[in-house]
């Protein structure tokens, strides 16, 4: 089963970032780095953009950007 991307997570889902392509320097500079915990907060009505919290940082990402961030979904406790 392929790893899900950040774009596939529903609002309220939490995950750990596994991989961000090195050419996506902007995402890395914004704090989306391997090992960081992320949470999808909101999804716009048409699916673009997504509001995501990465650590203490809040980001708005295009779905095309979020689809390049591979994540491991975390189970809710």
Secondary structure as GFF3:
##gff-version 3
##sequence-region A 1 77
A	DSSP	three_ten_helix	6	8	.	.	.	ID=ss1
A	DSSP	beta_strand	14	20	.	.	.	ID=ss2
A	DSSP	alpha_helix	25	29	.	.	.	ID=ss3
A	DSSP	beta_strand	37	43	.	.	.	ID=ss4
A	DSSP	beta_strand	50	54	.	.	.	ID=ss5
A	DSSP	beta_strand	57	61	.	.	.	ID=ss6
A	DSSP	alpha_helix	63	66	.	.	.	ID=ss7
A	DSSP	beta_strand	69	73	.	.	.	ID=ss8
###
